[in-house]
Amino acid sequence: MATLVGTPVLGLYAHSNPKRTGPYRDLDKVVSVYEQLAEKEYQKPVAELPWSTRVHDAEAMQHIHVDQVLAEVKRFI
């Protein structure tokens, strides 16, 4: 919703590809571990996986660290 009204959005992604489900106006404001987790789960580069591939690790979001998020926030303050 924020993207629709022009509010900057910081997206955090682990389960789905931010290029597919991310904030379309703010793809430069994304912290993602999706690629590394998808490649680990499927043993293939993301480029070789179907566009809709999801990560099934129940702990996937735990791979995003606070310091990554803070660094991204600081880029846009």
Buried (B, 14 or more C-beta within 10 A) or exposed (E): EEBEEEEEBBBBBBBBBBBEBBBEBBEEBBBBBBBEBBBEBBEEEBEEBEEEBBBEBEEBBEBBEEEBEEEBEEEEE
